[in-house]
Amino acid sequence: MRKLTALTVALFLAHAAGAQWSSATGGTNADPIWHIGTVGINNNTPLAPLDVGNTQTQKVTAVLSRLLEGTGTDMGTCLDIFSGATLPVNTSSFSLEHRFYGLVNSAVIFNRGADRTGGYLTFATNDGTEKMRLDKDGRMGLGTTAPRAQLHVYAASAANTWTGRAMFGNEVASPFIGSYGTIPVVGSVDASSNFQKLYLNTVNGVAGAEVVANKLGVGIANPSSTLHVAGPTTLAGTLLVTDVATIASLNTGTDVRVGGKLQVVNNIQLGGQMFWDNPQYRAIQLAKHPDGTSYLVQFTNTMTSSQGNANGGFDFSDYQGTSIMRMANYNVGIGTTNPTAKLSVNGTVLAKQIKVSQSAASWPDYVFAPGYQLPSLDSVAQYITDNKHLPEMPAAKEIETNGQDVGDIQKLMLKKMEEMTLYMIELKKKNEQLEQRNEQLAKRVEQLEKNK
């Protein structure tokens, strides 16, 4: 009986041992070893087929591989699983780390949320410093811990230095998104970080817009100025030009404000107003001279108050800068830079017809009206003797000083002609009376001769 009991215990122990660990026949170190059930390492209550570590936080719970380097305890390179805190919320739960000589080199960190929500991933490199984050809302942040877009790339940069945010393409030319100090920059760079041309909206190899050497070309390759536009351009707002601009033709339904020099090669049509903010370029120059540098006609707005133009105006000049016609203070001057009347002409005026309007009441038809007091010839003769000109007519000195009003002079001359006509009619009547009397006297003389 004792022998049977001992044999039963031995068989039970052997069976129990075989149920825990098994190996291939021979039991060499190269043979696989397996266990049916759960296995706990440093854990006597495994909750999974393989449960490594314990419930303590801030501990390395598993080492997946180790490369021994040196002789110290922390010497070597390993890939391990690090357990993190579960409280407070949004702290590291665990991480997959690469350690070098016992210090974290790089890691993928899993951060827990409140329960099933709020979790996020962080990726660390270079002494465990976070470089990338995938937040709870699916936003990826590179260089930032608070991404504000689905892809948020951030890199701090010092003043006057180039910092790239994102780059795509190949070693020949790559679109570049970054900054120069605090200034956002979009461009194209080659493998040596030299800026290249940037094409926008390219269709069939033709650039809708091209940026090269600080010049923007729209509808044209290799722009020759800061803004070079080929083709019709629509402006919905104000056009502000602070330097020289050359435009083939300009048709706008709004105001044009020019701070520099605006050159229109063909046509200009404005639906609004044109402003010059730069006094140096307050001019419109038309009809370029054959010498290529000057203009036959230019309209300028550079007069000063000393030229009788405190409110500004326009000056029509020849290509040598000699003023031909000036509009200032609501007056127009031809041949003079200081017009003092609505039209001041310093020279001869040749016209086929000139009309001067006068009111009917002022026109001298009243000379022939009944009751008009015609001055006596004696009074007129005395006035001429005293003043050396007709009554009411301006003296020569007055004409020299103030000029003459053509309408008034014509009116006065007509009045004098009408008065002269009345004098002649009166003299004719007197002559007729004298002729009748002479005839009567002649008849009396003839009768006296017959009666002798």
MIMARVO-523079 format. One record per residue (C-alpha): x, y, z; residue number from 0. Coordinates in nm, 4 decimals, padded with zeros to 6 digits, m for minus. Example, Ala and Ser with C-alpha at 12.3 -4.5 7.8 and 13.67 -1.06 7.14 Angstrom:
2
<site <01.2300, m00.4500, 00.7800>, 0>
<site <01.3670, m00.1060, 00.7140>, 1>
This chain:
452
<site <00.0000, 00.0000, 00.0000>, 0>
<site <00.2804, 00.2417, 00.0816>, 1>
<site <00.4415, 00.1606, m00.2540>, 2>
<site <00.1156, 00.2339, m00.4382>, 3>
<site <00.0729, 00.5696, m00.2625>, 4>
<site <00.4292, 00.6787, m00.3425>, 5>
<site <00.3822, 00.5836, m00.7078>, 6>
<site <00.0559, 00.7823, m00.7310>, 7>
<site <00.2212, 01.0987, m00.5883>, 8>
<site <00.5132, 01.0630, m00.8279>, 9>
<site <00.2825, 01.0274, m01.1296>, 10>
<site <00.0791, 01.3325, m01.0173>, 11>
<site <00.3874, 01.5506, m00.9789>, 12>
<site <00.5181, 01.4343, m01.3142>, 13>
<site <00.1830, 01.5080, m01.4786>, 14>
<site <00.1590, 01.8499, m01.3136>, 15>
<site <00.5089, 01.9391, m01.4229>, 16>
<site <00.4336, 01.8326, m01.7792>, 17>
<site <00.1168, 02.0429, m01.7855>, 18>
<site <00.3132, 02.3607, m01.7021>, 19>
<site <00.6185, 02.3512, m01.9326>, 20>
<site <00.7015, 02.1222, m02.2208>, 21>
<site <00.9924, 02.0921, m02.4597>, 22>
<site <01.0855, 01.8824, m02.7559>, 23>
<site <01.2505, 01.5458, m02.7021>, 24>
<site <01.6093, 01.5917, m02.6025>, 25>
<site <01.5567, 01.9172, m02.4142>, 26>
<site <01.8283, 02.1251, m02.5828>, 27>
<site <01.8515, 02.5027, m02.5437>, 28>
<site <01.7483, 02.5486, m02.9054>, 29>
<site <01.4185, 02.3700, m02.8592>, 30>
<site <01.0975, 02.5754, m02.8126>, 31>
<site <00.9388, 02.5765, m02.4685>, 32>
<site <00.5696, 02.6351, m02.4237>, 33>
<site <00.3102, 02.6581, m02.1542>, 34>
<site <m00.0593, 02.5871, m02.1729>, 35>
<site <m00.2562, 02.8627, m01.9870>, 36>
<site <m00.1371, 03.2108, m01.8717>, 37>
<site <00.2143, 03.3172, m01.7809>, 38>
<site <00.3061, 03.5985, m01.5442>, 39>
<site <00.6528, 03.7516, m01.5128>, 40>
<site <00.6992, 03.9459, m01.1908>, 41>
<site <00.3241, 03.8997, m01.1575>, 42>
<site <00.1546, 03.6075, m00.9806>, 43>
<site <m00.1949, 03.6922, m01.1131>, 44>
<site <m00.1541, 03.7189, m01.4924>, 45>
<site <m00.4546, 03.8670, m01.6720>, 46>
<site <m00.3416, 03.7718, m02.0227>, 47>
<site <m00.1606, 03.4802, m02.1862>, 48>
<site <00.1601, 03.6793, m02.1154>, 49>
<site <00.1459, 03.9397, m01.8405>, 50>
<site <00.4808, 04.1142, m01.7784>, 51>
<site <00.5432, 04.3535, m01.4917>, 52>
<site <00.3321, 04.4633, m01.1990>, 53>
<site <00.0880, 04.7371, m01.1059>, 54>
<site <00.3596, 04.9905, m01.0202>, 55>
<site <00.3861, 05.2990, m01.2444>, 56>
<site <00.6906, 05.4797, m01.3811>, 57>
<site <00.8677, 05.1459, m01.4232>, 58>
<site <01.0120, 04.9565, m01.7155>, 59>
<site <00.7787, 04.6564, m01.7364>, 60>
<site <00.9296, 04.4681, m02.0279>, 61>
<site <01.2517, 04.4631, m02.2280>, 62>
<site <01.2034, 04.3277, m02.5801>, 63>
<site <01.5688, 04.3216, m02.6792>, 64>
<site <01.8946, 04.4328, m02.5217>, 65>
<site <02.2368, 04.4933, m02.6668>, 66>
<site <02.4912, 04.4906, m02.3863>, 67>
<site <02.7458, 04.7697, m02.4019>, 68>
<site <02.9801, 04.8319, m02.1137>, 69>
<site <02.9687, 04.6683, m01.7733>, 70>
<site <02.7372, 04.8921, m01.5718>, 71>
<site <02.3827, 04.8062, m01.4749>, 72>
<site <02.2348, 05.0769, m01.7013>, 73>
<site <02.4820, 05.0172, m01.9791>, 74>
<site <02.3539, 04.8964, m02.3151>, 75>
<site <02.0840, 04.9670, m02.5738>, 76>
<site <01.7343, 04.8264, m02.5352>, 77>
<site <01.3776, 04.8497, m02.6620>, 78>
<site <01.1384, 04.8403, m02.3714>, 79>
<site <00.7822, 04.9020, m02.2599>, 80>
<site <00.7467, 05.1690, m01.9918>, 81>
<site <00.4386, 05.1844, m01.7706>, 82>
<site <00.2946, 05.5277, m01.6983>, 83>
<site <00.0555, 05.6892, m01.4548>, 84>
<site <m00.3188, 05.6401, m01.4913>, 85>
<site <m00.4073, 05.9552, m01.3007>, 86>
<site <m00.4470, 06.2440, m01.3560>, 87>
<site <m00.6271, 06.2319, m01.6877>, 88>
<site <m00.4267, 06.2842, m02.0100>, 89>
<site <m00.1013, 06.1518, m01.8676>, 90>
<site <00.1199, 05.8853, m02.0174>, 91>
<site <m00.0286, 05.5379, m01.9790>, 92>
<site <00.2613, 05.3534, m02.1336>, 93>
<site <00.5247, 05.4026, m02.3999>, 94>
<site <00.7364, 05.2012, m02.6365>, 95>
<site <01.0872, 05.3363, m02.5793>, 96>
<site <01.4337, 05.3003, m02.7181>, 97>
<site <01.6921, 05.3515, m02.4441>, 98>
<site <02.0607, 05.4137, m02.4898>, 99>
<site <02.2816, 05.3588, m02.1866>, 100>
<site <01.9749, 05.3671, m01.9663>, 101>
<site <01.8447, 05.7007, m02.1017>, 102>
<site <01.5454, 05.7507, m02.3317>, 103>
<site <01.6498, 05.8188, m02.6913>, 104>
<site <01.3192, 05.7948, m02.8794>, 105>
<site <00.9694, 05.6812, m02.7893>, 106>
<site <00.6106, 05.6352, m02.8986>, 107>
<site <00.3943, 05.7420, m02.6039>, 108>
<site <00.0295, 05.6454, m02.5549>, 109>
<site <m00.1531, 05.9044, m02.3442>, 110>
<site <m00.4859, 05.8142, m02.1893>, 111>
<site <m00.7974, 06.0274, m02.1874>, 112>
<site <m01.0861, 06.0496, m01.9436>, 113>
<site <m01.2048, 05.6951, m02.0249>, 114>
<site <m01.2519, 05.5832, m02.3831>, 115>
<site <m01.2132, 05.9392, m02.5193>, 116>
<site <m00.9383, 06.1995, m02.5127>, 117>
<site <m00.6474, 05.9678, m02.5825>, 118>
<site <m00.3627, 06.0864, m02.8046>, 119>
<site <m00.0217, 05.9763, m02.9323>, 120>
<site <00.3106, 06.1547, m02.9096>, 121>
<site <00.6359, 06.0745, m03.0855>, 122>
<site <00.9656, 06.1693, m02.9237>, 123>
<site <01.3228, 06.1742, m03.0564>, 124>
<site <01.6584, 06.3143, m02.9494>, 125>
<site <01.6761, 06.2491, m02.5747>, 126>
<site <01.3031, 06.1803, m02.5568>, 127>
<site <01.1950, 06.5291, m02.6731>, 128>
<site <00.8451, 06.5376, m02.8263>, 129>
<site <00.8501, 06.6177, m03.1993>, 130>
<site <00.5101, 06.5042, m03.3263>, 131>
<site <00.1616, 06.4635, m03.1794>, 132>
<site <m00.1644, 06.3079, m03.3011>, 133>
<site <m00.4321, 06.4602, m03.0796>, 134>
<site <m00.7710, 06.3250, m02.9783>, 135>
<site <m00.9423, 06.5006, m03.2730>, 136>
<site <m00.7135, 06.3484, m03.5356>, 137>
<site <m00.5021, 06.6632, m03.5850>, 138>
<site <m00.1345, 06.6066, m03.6491>, 139>
<site <00.1138, 06.8523, m03.5018>, 140>
<site <00.4799, 06.8675, m03.6081>, 141>
<site <00.6842, 07.0845, m03.3751>, 142>
<site <00.3774, 07.1868, m03.1753>, 143>
<site <00.1854, 07.0286, m02.8871>, 144>
<site <m00.1389, 07.2105, m02.9753>, 145>
<site <m00.2186, 07.1543, m03.3454>, 146>
<site <m00.4880, 07.3894, m03.4810>, 147>
<site <m00.5422, 07.2163, m03.8173>, 148>
<site <m00.5501, 06.8634, m03.9561>, 149>
<site <m00.1793, 06.9154, m04.0284>, 150>
<site <m00.0037, 07.1844, m03.8259>, 151>
<site <00.3682, 07.2297, m03.8913>, 152>
<site <00.5609, 07.4684, m03.6674>, 153>
<site <00.9265, 07.5574, m03.6351>, 154>
<site <01.0577, 07.8541, m03.4383>, 155>
<site <01.2953, 08.0749, m03.6362>, 156>
<site <01.5169, 08.3675, m03.5553>, 157>
<site <01.4937, 08.6981, m03.7411>, 158>
<site <01.6385, 08.7070, m04.0950>, 159>
<site <01.6713, 08.3280, m04.1161>, 160>
<site <01.4944, 08.0772, m04.3405>, 161>
<site <01.2914, 07.8080, m04.1688>, 162>
<site <01.1104, 07.5380, m04.3637>, 163>
<site <00.7688, 07.4203, m04.2568>, 164>
<site <00.6907, 07.1692, m04.5328>, 165>
<site <00.8571, 07.0612, m04.8553>, 166>
<site <00.7393, 06.8356, m05.1376>, 167>
<site <00.8828, 06.7224, m05.4699>, 168>
<site <01.2326, 06.6120, m05.5658>, 169>
<site <01.5934, 06.7289, m05.5552>, 170>
<site <01.5496, 06.9494, m05.8653>, 171>
<site <01.2659, 07.1705, m05.7416>, 172>
<site <01.0399, 07.1336, m05.4418>, 173>
<site <00.7499, 07.3517, m05.3261>, 174>
<site <00.8542, 07.5159, m05.0018>, 175>
<site <00.6265, 07.6397, m04.7232>, 176>
<site <00.8049, 07.8176, m04.4422>, 177>
<site <00.9066, 08.1562, m04.3124>, 178>
<site <01.1820, 08.4128, m04.3158>, 179>
<site <01.1948, 08.5284, m03.9559>, 180>
<site <00.8310, 08.6129, m03.8827>, 181>
<site <00.7329, 08.6494, m04.2514>, 182>
<site <00.5413, 08.3554, m04.4075>, 183>
<site <00.7013, 08.2326, m04.7312>, 184>
<site <00.5821, 08.0045, m05.0117>, 185>
<site <00.8369, 07.9158, m05.2773>, 186>
<site <01.0361, 07.6487, m05.4579>, 187>
<site <01.3871, 07.5331, m05.3636>, 188>
<site <01.6406, 07.2895, m05.5041>, 189>
<site <01.8529, 07.0335, m05.3208>, 190>
<site <02.0928, 07.3108, m05.2063>, 191>
<site <01.8064, 07.5221, m05.0619>, 192>
<site <01.8426, 07.7760, m05.3434>, 193>
<site <01.5117, 07.9334, m05.4367>, 194>
<site <01.3805, 07.8476, m05.7833>, 195>
<site <01.0800, 07.9547, m05.9899>, 196>
<site <00.7379, 07.8933, m05.8397>, 197>
<site <00.4569, 07.8099, m06.0825>, 198>
<site <00.0948, 07.8524, m05.9802>, 199>
<site <m00.2035, 07.6939, m06.1574>, 200>
<site <00.0031, 07.5365, m06.4338>, 201>
<site <m00.2042, 07.3876, m06.7189>, 202>
<site <m00.0353, 07.1971, m07.0040>, 203>
<site <00.3001, 07.3437, m06.9096>, 204>
<site <00.1755, 07.7052, m06.9270>, 205>
<site <00.1978, 07.8896, m06.5972>, 206>
<site <m00.1073, 08.0789, m06.4836>, 207>
<site <00.1280, 08.2657, m06.2490>, 208>
<site <00.5031, 08.2495, m06.2053>, 209>
<site <00.7220, 08.3874, m05.9271>, 210>
<site <01.0939, 08.4292, m05.9936>, 211>
<site <01.3556, 08.6630, m05.8448>, 212>
<site <01.0958, 08.8647, m05.6485>, 213>
<site <00.8888, 08.9144, m05.9662>, 214>
<site <00.5335, 08.7903, m06.0223>, 215>
<site <00.4208, 08.7082, m06.3739>, 216>
<site <00.0540, 08.6370, m06.4447>, 217>
<site <m00.0094, 08.4718, m06.7802>, 218>
<site <00.3534, 08.5189, m06.8815>, 219>
<site <00.6827, 08.3393, m06.8209>, 220>
<site <00.9970, 08.5210, m06.7023>, 221>
<site <00.8325, 08.8429, m06.5739>, 222>
<site <01.0381, 09.1568, m06.6297>, 223>
<site <00.8954, 09.3670, m06.3449>, 224>
<site <00.7660, 09.3236, m05.9912>, 225>
<site <00.4161, 09.2603, m06.1315>, 226>
<site <00.3945, 09.1563, m06.4969>, 227>
<site <00.0423, 09.0733, m06.6199>, 228>
<site <m00.0264, 08.9500, m06.9735>, 229>
<site <m00.3910, 08.9637, m07.0738>, 230>
<site <m00.7067, 09.1316, m06.9424>, 231>
<site <m00.7087, 09.2066, m06.5700>, 232>
<site <m01.0218, 09.2670, m06.3634>, 233>
<site <m00.9995, 09.4842, m06.0521>, 234>
<site <m01.2889, 09.4744, m05.8082>, 235>
<site <m01.1336, 09.7304, m05.5745>, 236>
<site <m00.8769, 10.0099, m05.5716>, 237>
<site <m00.5514, 09.9709, m05.7670>, 238>
<site <m00.2595, 10.1149, m05.5692>, 239>
<site <00.0685, 10.1666, m05.7575>, 240>
<site <00.3624, 10.2956, m05.5517>, 241>
<site <00.6286, 10.2678, m05.8220>, 242>
<site <00.6535, 10.2494, m06.2006>, 243>
<site <00.3829, 10.0357, m06.3664>, 244>
<site <00.3434, 09.9704, m06.7397>, 245>
<site <m00.0024, 09.8586, m06.8592>, 246>
<site <m00.0950, 09.7738, m07.2199>, 247>
<site <m00.4479, 09.9105, m07.1759>, 248>
<site <m00.6516, 10.0063, m06.8703>, 249>
<site <m01.0290, 09.9777, m06.8369>, 250>
<site <m01.1621, 10.0117, m06.4849>, 251>
<site <m01.5035, 10.0568, m06.3312>, 252>
<site <m01.3629, 10.1873, m06.0064>, 253>
<site <m01.1036, 10.4352, m05.8826>, 254>
<site <m00.7352, 10.4091, m05.9676>, 255>
<site <m00.4903, 10.5358, m05.7070>, 256>
<site <m00.1335, 10.5809, m05.8275>, 257>
<site <00.1500, 10.6398, m05.5831>, 258>
<site <00.4176, 10.6046, m05.8479>, 259>
<site <00.4369, 10.6299, m06.2259>, 260>
<site <00.1646, 10.4681, m06.4376>, 261>
<site <00.2413, 10.4042, m06.8050>, 262>
<site <m00.0469, 10.2996, m07.0304>, 263>
<site <00.0757, 10.1810, m07.3709>, 264>
<site <m00.2551, 10.1683, m07.5589>, 265>
<site <m00.5931, 10.2724, m07.4180>, 266>
<site <m00.7188, 10.4000, m07.0837>, 267>
<site <m01.0842, 10.4070, m06.9806>, 268>
<site <m01.1850, 10.4940, m06.6260>, 269>
<site <m01.5186, 10.4310, m06.4594>, 270>
<site <m01.4022, 10.6039, m06.1435>, 271>
<site <m01.1353, 10.8556, m06.0484>, 272>
<site <m00.7582, 10.8557, m06.0817>, 273>
<site <m00.5422, 10.9653, m05.7870>, 274>
<site <m00.1698, 11.0374, m05.7613>, 275>
<site <m00.0380, 10.9993, m05.4048>, 276>
<site <00.3269, 11.0565, m05.4938>, 277>
<site <00.4040, 11.4221, m05.5838>, 278>
<site <00.7003, 11.3042, m05.7921>, 279>
<site <00.4700, 11.1273, m06.0368>, 280>
<site <00.1644, 11.3536, m06.0505>, 281>
<site <00.1597, 11.3555, m06.4288>, 282>
<site <m00.0097, 11.1970, m06.7270>, 283>
<site <00.2293, 11.1694, m07.0204>, 284>
<site <00.1012, 11.0917, m07.3695>, 285>
<site <00.2456, 11.0615, m07.7207>, 286>
<site <00.6062, 10.9637, m07.6582>, 287>
<site <00.8610, 11.1620, m07.8564>, 288>
<site <01.0727, 10.9725, m08.1126>, 289>
<site <01.3766, 11.0226, m07.8885>, 290>
<site <01.2175, 10.7631, m07.6568>, 291>
<site <01.2755, 10.9601, m07.3373>, 292>
<site <01.0382, 11.2574, m07.3510>, 293>
<site <00.6728, 11.3261, m07.4320>, 294>
<site <00.5047, 11.5624, m07.6720>, 295>
<site <00.2140, 11.6162, m07.4329>, 296>
<site <00.2000, 11.5776, m07.0588>, 297>
<site <m00.0602, 11.6728, m06.8017>, 298>
<site <00.1021, 11.7576, m06.4706>, 299>
<site <m00.0238, 11.8627, m06.1303>, 300>
<site <00.2896, 12.0170, m05.9822>, 301>
<site <00.2043, 12.3908, m05.9799>, 302>
<site <00.2338, 12.5888, m05.6575>, 303>
<site <00.0383, 12.8804, m05.5131>, 304>
<site <00.3050, 13.1203, m05.6423>, 305>
<site <00.1895, 13.0229, m05.9916>, 306>
<site <m00.1660, 13.1229, m05.9131>, 307>
<site <m00.2700, 12.7663, m05.8483>, 308>
<site <m00.3155, 12.7071, m05.4765>, 309>
<site <m00.5741, 12.4365, m05.5488>, 310>
<site <m00.3679, 12.2518, m05.8081>, 311>
<site <m00.4624, 12.1857, m06.1686>, 312>
<site <m00.3316, 12.0447, m06.4946>, 313>
<site <m00.0549, 12.1673, m06.7184>, 314>
<site <m00.0320, 12.0753, m07.0879>, 315>
<site <00.3343, 12.0937, m07.1806>, 316>
<site <00.5497, 12.0025, m07.4767>, 317>
<site <00.8297, 11.7468, m07.4588>, 318>
<site <01.0728, 12.0182, m07.3486>, 319>
<site <00.8564, 12.1050, m07.0500>, 320>
<site <00.7295, 12.4360, m07.1931>, 321>
<site <00.3758, 12.5058, m07.0779>, 322>
<site <00.1253, 12.5319, m07.3636>, 323>
<site <m00.2007, 12.5438, m07.1706>, 324>
<site <m00.2657, 12.5546, m06.7997>, 325>
<site <m00.5858, 12.4912, m06.6050>, 326>
<site <m00.5679, 12.6442, m06.2583>, 327>
<site <m00.8105, 12.7918, m06.0081>, 328>
<site <m01.1001, 12.7157, m06.2455>, 329>
<site <m00.9294, 12.9272, m06.5156>, 330>
<site <m00.7678, 12.8231, m06.8444>, 331>
<site <m00.4530, 12.9878, m06.9703>, 332>
<site <m00.3040, 12.9516, m07.3194>, 333>
<site <00.0457, 13.0860, m07.3551>, 334>
<site <00.0429, 13.1959, m06.9919>, 335>
<site <00.1137, 13.0129, m06.6664>, 336>
<site <m00.1027, 13.2471, m06.4591>, 337>
<site <m00.4550, 13.2622, m06.6043>, 338>
<site <m00.6629, 13.5341, m06.4377>, 339>
<site <m00.9901, 13.4781, m06.6276>, 340>
<site <m01.1951, 13.1831, m06.7399>, 341>
<site <m00.9864, 13.1929, m07.0598>, 342>
<site <m00.6592, 13.3846, m07.0709>, 343>
<site <m00.4786, 13.3856, m07.4066>, 344>
<site <m00.1347, 13.5385, m07.4477>, 345>
<site <m00.1253, 13.5614, m07.8255>, 346>
<site <m00.3416, 13.5757, m08.1362>, 347>
<site <m00.6762, 13.3993, m08.1532>, 348>
<site <m00.7920, 13.2925, m08.4991>, 349>
<site <m01.1516, 13.1799, m08.5332>, 350>
<site <m01.4125, 13.1537, m08.8071>, 351>
<site <m01.6872, 13.2635, m08.5743>, 352>
<site <m01.7090, 13.4010, m08.2207>, 353>
<site <m02.0393, 13.4488, m08.0414>, 354>
<site <m02.0775, 13.6855, m07.7478>, 355>
<site <m02.4095, 13.6747, m07.5682>, 356>
<site <m02.5772, 13.9958, m07.4437>, 357>
<site <m02.9115, 14.0637, m07.2786>, 358>
<site <m03.1851, 14.2271, m07.4900>, 359>
<site <m03.2293, 14.5061, m07.2375>, 360>
<site <m02.8661, 14.6127, m07.2654>, 361>
<site <m02.8558, 14.6091, m07.6451>, 362>
<site <m02.8641, 14.9725, m07.7782>, 363>
<site <m03.1913, 14.9492, m07.9701>, 364>
<site <m03.3170, 15.1878, m07.7054>, 365>
<site <m03.1367, 15.4682, m07.8956>, 366>
<site <m03.4187, 15.4616, m08.1511>, 367>
<site <m03.6902, 15.4479, m07.8876>, 368>
<site <m03.9144, 15.7561, m07.8381>, 369>
<site <m03.7921, 15.9851, m07.5666>, 370>
<site <m03.4255, 15.8986, m07.6026>, 371>
<site <m03.2185, 16.2050, m07.5211>, 372>
<site <m02.9627, 16.2313, m07.7972>, 373>
<site <m02.6620, 16.4321, m07.6792>, 374>
<site <m02.6052, 16.7532, m07.8673>, 375>
<site <m02.3137, 16.7667, m08.1062>, 376>
<site <m02.1807, 17.0625, m07.9146>, 377>
<site <m02.1634, 16.8589, m07.5923>, 378>
<site <m02.0000, 16.5708, m07.7783>, 379>
<site <m01.7476, 16.8073, m07.9320>, 380>
<site <m01.6659, 16.9549, m07.5919>, 381>
<site <m01.6250, 16.6011, m07.4392>, 382>
<site <m01.3881, 16.5021, m07.7193>, 383>
<site <m01.1873, 16.8190, m07.6651>, 384>
<site <m01.1585, 16.7479, m07.2939>, 385>
<site <m01.1031, 16.3645, m07.2942>, 386>
<site <m00.9698, 16.2812, m07.6402>, 387>
<site <m01.2213, 15.9964, m07.6873>, 388>
<site <m01.5942, 15.9528, m07.7350>, 389>
<site <m01.8295, 15.9596, m07.4370>, 390>
<site <m01.8778, 15.6191, m07.2646>, 391>
<site <m01.5895, 15.4630, m07.4585>, 392>
<site <m01.2888, 15.3486, m07.2446>, 393>
<site <m00.9679, 15.5440, m07.2683>, 394>
<site <m00.6537, 15.3940, m07.4226>, 395>
<site <m00.4830, 15.3672, m07.0817>, 396>
<site <m00.7755, 15.1720, m06.9406>, 397>
<site <m00.7662, 14.9294, m07.2340>, 398>
<site <m00.3938, 14.8820, m07.1844>, 399>
<site <m00.4382, 14.8094, m06.8146>, 400>
<site <m00.7594, 14.6078, m06.8003>, 401>
<site <m00.8158, 14.5004, m07.1579>, 402>
<site <m01.1514, 14.5340, m07.3270>, 403>
<site <m01.4768, 14.3494, m07.3023>, 404>
<site <m01.5567, 14.2525, m07.6591>, 405>
<site <m01.9288, 14.2377, m07.5913>, 406>
<site <m01.9397, 14.5770, m07.4204>, 407>
<site <m01.7195, 14.7395, m07.6867>, 408>
<site <m01.9394, 14.6020, m07.9633>, 409>
<site <m02.2456, 14.7335, m07.7799>, 410>
<site <m02.0938, 15.0817, m07.7323>, 411>
<site <m01.9745, 15.0998, m08.0916>, 412>
<site <m02.3237, 15.0085, m08.2122>, 413>
<site <m02.4704, 15.2737, m07.9823>, 414>
<site <m02.2391, 15.5405, m08.1240>, 415>
<site <m02.3252, 15.4315, m08.4781>, 416>
<site <m02.6962, 15.4565, m08.3980>, 417>
<site <m02.6475, 15.8017, m08.2425>, 418>
<site <m02.4460, 15.9031, m08.5494>, 419>
<site <m02.7336, 15.7820, m08.7637>, 420>
<site <m02.9741, 16.0045, m08.5697>, 421>
<site <m02.7348, 16.2998, m08.6125>, 422>
<site <m02.7217, 16.2325, m08.9871>, 423>
<site <m03.1012, 16.2070, m09.0121>, 424>
<site <m03.1351, 16.5383, m08.8289>, 425>
<site <m02.8754, 16.7008, m09.0539>, 426>
<site <m03.0518, 16.5636, m09.3607>, 427>
<site <m03.3757, 16.7245, m09.2490>, 428>
<site <m03.2004, 17.0557, m09.1977>, 429>
<site <m03.0312, 17.0242, m09.5371>, 430>
<site <m03.3657, 16.9601, m09.7045>, 431>
<site <m03.5100, 17.2666, m09.5316>, 432>
<site <m03.2137, 17.4731, m09.6496>, 433>
<site <m03.2520, 17.3430, m10.0025>, 434>
<site <m03.6204, 17.4378, m10.0059>, 435>
<site <m03.5366, 17.7840, m09.8771>, 436>
<site <m03.2615, 17.8220, m10.1308>, 437>
<site <m03.5036, 17.7300, m10.4092>, 438>
<site <m03.7505, 17.9861, m10.2814>, 439>
<site <m03.4796, 18.2502, m10.2656>, 440>
<site <m03.3610, 18.1614, m10.6137>, 441>
<site <m03.7109, 18.2011, m10.7542>, 442>
<site <m03.7480, 18.5431, m10.5879>, 443>
<site <m03.4163, 18.6554, m10.7297>, 444>
<site <m03.5188, 18.5360, m11.0748>, 445>
<site <m03.8492, 18.7230, m11.0478>, 446>
<site <m03.6744, 19.0408, m10.9388>, 447>
<site <m03.4446, 19.0189, m11.2387>, 448>
<site <m03.7399, 18.9952, m11.4739>, 449>
<site <m03.9142, 19.2958, m11.3197>, 450>
<site <m03.6237, 19.5365, m11.3839>, 451>
